[in-house]
Amino acid sequence: MTDLTLRVKELIIARLKLEGMTPDQIEDQAPLFGDGLGLDSIDALELVLGIEQTFGVKIEDEAAGLKAFRSVEALTAFIAEHRKA
């Protein structure tokens, strides 16, 4: 697990108050919504705010959000790509 992946998982756990969950319990490729972590639209808004505050990366629109929130792996890649810009 990369440092950024770990930080993303810790952000998810902290922002969504997933008490008792550890980063290693979140699969990198599992969907964040639906059958994966089971997140909803309110969770997505909380994560968008957390990502902006923690990493300085903005998720500008719904299309970018759909791409970024497919999985932890996709979210980590999105953050890494947009932090360089």
C-alpha positions as CSV (number, residue, x, y, z in Angstrom):
1,M,0.0,0.0,0.0
2,T,1.5,3.4,-1.0
3,D,1.6,6.3,1.4
4,L,-1.1,8.1,-0.6
5,T,-3.4,5.1,-0.7
6,L,-3.0,4.8,3.1
7,R,-3.8,8.5,3.5
8,V,-6.9,8.2,1.3
9,K,-8.2,5.2,3.3
10,E,-7.5,7.0,6.5
11,L,-9.4,10.1,5.2
12,I,-12.4,7.9,4.2
13,I,-12.5,6.3,7.7
14,A,-12.1,9.6,9.5
15,R,-14.5,11.7,7.4
16,L,-17.2,9.1,7.3
17,K,-16.8,8.0,10.9
18,L,-16.3,4.4,10.0
19,E,-15.5,3.4,13.6
20,G,-13.7,0.1,14.1
21,M,-12.6,0.0,10.5
22,T,-8.9,-0.1,9.6
23,P,-7.3,0.9,6.3
24,D,-6.3,-2.7,5.5
25,Q,-10.0,-3.6,5.6
26,I,-10.7,-1.4,2.6
27,E,-9.8,-3.1,-0.7
28,D,-8.1,-0.9,-3.2
29,Q,-10.2,-2.0,-6.1
30,A,-13.6,-2.5,-4.4
31,P,-16.3,0.0,-5.4
32,L,-16.8,2.8,-2.9
33,F,-20.6,2.9,-3.6
34,G,-23.1,0.0,-3.9
35,D,-21.7,-3.4,-3.2
36,G,-18.3,-2.1,-2.0
37,L,-18.2,0.2,1.0
38,G,-21.9,1.1,0.4
39,L,-21.4,4.9,0.4
40,D,-24.1,7.2,-0.6
41,S,-24.4,10.8,-2.0
42,I,-24.0,12.4,1.4
43,D,-20.8,10.4,1.9
44,A,-19.6,11.6,-1.5
45,L,-20.1,15.2,-0.5
46,E,-18.2,14.7,2.7
47,L,-15.3,13.0,0.8
48,V,-15.2,15.8,-1.7
49,L,-14.7,18.3,1.1
50,G,-12.1,16.2,2.8
51,I,-10.2,15.7,-0.4
52,E,-10.2,19.5,-1.1
53,Q,-9.1,20.3,2.4
54,T,-6.5,17.5,2.8
55,F,-5.0,17.3,-0.7
56,G,-5.9,20.6,-2.3
57,V,-7.6,18.8,-5.2
58,K,-11.0,19.8,-6.4
59,I,-13.5,17.5,-8.0
60,E,-15.0,20.0,-10.4
61,D,-18.0,18.1,-11.8
62,E,-20.1,15.0,-11.7
63,A,-18.2,13.3,-14.5
64,A,-14.9,13.7,-12.6
65,G,-16.5,12.5,-9.4
66,L,-17.9,9.4,-11.1
67,K,-14.5,8.6,-12.4
68,A,-12.6,9.4,-9.1
69,F,-15.0,7.6,-6.8
70,R,-15.0,4.2,-8.6
71,S,-12.6,2.8,-6.0
72,V,-9.8,3.8,-3.6
73,E,-7.4,3.0,-6.4
74,A,-9.2,5.3,-8.8
75,L,-9.4,8.1,-6.2
76,T,-5.7,7.8,-5.3
77,A,-4.8,8.0,-9.0
78,F,-7.1,11.1,-9.4
79,I,-5.5,12.8,-6.5
80,A,-2.0,12.0,-7.6
81,E,-2.7,13.3,-11.2
82,H,-4.3,16.5,-10.0
83,R,-1.8,17.3,-7.3
84,K,0.9,17.5,-10.0
85,A,-1.1,20.0,-12.1
